[in-house]
Amino acid sequence: MFHDGFMGGMWYGWIFWLAILIIIGWVIVNQMNKNKQNAQSPQPESAMDVLKRRYAKGDITKEEFERMKKDLT
C-alpha cells in the first residue's frame, strides 16, 4: 500500500520537473534568438556619419564638409 502511494507521488514529481526544464529551455532559446536578431539588425547611420563618409570618399570638398557640419550642429 505504501509503495503505490509513493510511486504515484513520484510520477507527478517527474511531470513537474519536466515541465520546469521545458520552460527553462524555451526561455533560453528565446533569449538567444532575440540576441541574434539584435546583433544582426543594422544600426541607423547618423547624418554626421554620412557626412564624414562622403568627405572621406572625396565626394565633397573640405569647405562643403565644414559648411554642412556647421549646419548639422
CORPE-V253238 format. One record per residue. RES is the residue in three letters. PSI is psi in radians with two decimals (none if undefined). NEAR is the number of other C-alpha atoms within 10 Angstrom. Layout:
RES;PSI;NEAR
RES;PSI;NEAR
This chain:
MET;-0.81;5
PHE;-0.63;6
HIS;-0.72;7
ASP;-0.75;8
GLY;-0.65;9
PHE;-0.75;10
MET;-0.66;11
GLY;-0.70;10
GLY;-0.65;10
MET;-0.65;11
TRP;-0.81;10
TYR;-0.58;11
GLY;-0.72;12
TRP;-0.70;11
ILE;-0.74;11
PHE;-0.88;11
TRP;-0.58;11
LEU;-0.74;12
ALA;-0.73;12
ILE;-0.78;12
LEU;-0.69;12
ILE;-0.74;11
ILE;-0.76;12
ILE;-0.76;12
GLY;-0.74;12
TRP;-0.75;11
VAL;-0.76;12
ILE;-0.80;12
VAL;-0.75;12
ASN;-0.76;12
GLN;-0.70;12
MET;-0.70;11
ASN;-0.70;12
LYS;-0.75;12
ASN;-0.68;11
LYS;-0.73;11
GLN;-0.70;11
ASN;-0.66;11
ALA;-0.53;10
GLN;-0.37;9
SER;2.21;8
PRO;2.49;8
GLN;2.41;8
PRO;2.48;7
GLU;2.36;8
SER;2.84;8
ALA;-0.63;12
MET;-0.66;13
ASP;-0.74;11
VAL;-0.76;11
LEU;-0.79;19
LYS;-0.70;14
ARG;-0.74;13
ARG;-0.69;14
TYR;-0.73;16
ALA;-0.59;13
LYS;-0.26;9
GLY;0.24;10
ASP;-0.50;12
ILE;2.72;16
THR;2.99;12
LYS;-0.70;12
GLU;-0.75;9
GLU;-0.73;13
PHE;-0.85;17
GLU;-0.72;14
ARG;-0.78;11
MET;-0.62;15
LYS;-0.73;14
LYS;-0.67;9
ASP;-0.61;8
LEU;-0.49;10
THR;none;6
